[in-house]
Amino acid sequence: MTTRMEFAVTGMHCNSCGLLIDDEVEELPGVTSSSTDVRKERTIVDLTASIDPDAIVAAIAEAGYGAVLVP
């Protein structure tokens, strides 16, 4: 079973920003994919395991950007 979470992301300027975010998030255990749309300022994360959304926010922050879970 796959779960999907969506995050609103701030501070991105170009497609390289999205790639940095995806690289950081995809390193988390249980994450199968991360797809960031710079224009929409959103990151979609697919998971196979239960992960605290704060861990994903922290990974995005590690890449240098702000994020909040979209309800």
C-alpha positions in Angstrom: 0.0 0.0 0.0 1.3 3.4 -0.9 0.4 6.6 0.9 0.8 10.1 -0.6 1.5 13.3 1.2 1.6 16.8 -0.3 3.7 19.7 1.0 3.7 23.4 0.2 7.3 24.5 -0.2 8.7 28.0 -0.1 12.0 29.5 -1.2 12.4 27.7 -4.6 13.7 29.6 -7.6 14.4 27.0 -10.3 14.2 23.3 -11.2 17.5 22.6 -9.5 15.8 23.6 -6.2 13.2 20.9 -6.9 15.9 18.3 -7.6 17.7 19.1 -4.3 14.5 18.6 -2.4 13.7 15.3 -4.1 17.2 14.0 -3.4 16.9 14.8 0.3 13.4 13.4 0.7 14.1 10.2 -1.2 16.8 9.3 1.2 14.3 8.8 4.0 13.4 5.2 4.7 10.0 4.3 3.4 9.9 7.0 0.7 9.4 5.5 -2.7 9.4 8.8 -4.7 9.4 12.6 -4.3 8.2 14.9 -7.1 8.6 18.7 -6.7 6.8 21.2 -8.9 8.6 24.5 -8.6 5.9 26.5 -10.3 3.1 25.2 -8.1 5.4 25.3 -5.0 4.5 21.7 -4.1 6.2 18.5 -3.3 4.3 15.2 -3.6 5.8 12.3 -1.6 4.8 8.6 -2.0 5.5 6.3 0.9 5.4 2.6 1.6 5.8 3.1 5.4 4.3 5.4 8.0 6.5 8.4 8.3 6.0 11.4 10.5 5.4 14.4 8.2 7.8 16.4 10.4 10.6 14.1 9.1 9.8 15.1 5.6 9.6 18.8 6.5 13.0 18.4 8.2 14.5 16.8 5.0 13.2 19.7 2.9 14.6 22.1 5.5 18.0 20.3 5.2 17.9 21.1 1.5 17.4 24.8 2.4 13.6 25.3 1.9 10.5 25.8 4.0 7.6 23.3 3.9 4.3 22.6 5.5 2.0 19.6 5.1 -1.0 20.4 2.9 -4.1 19.0 4.7 
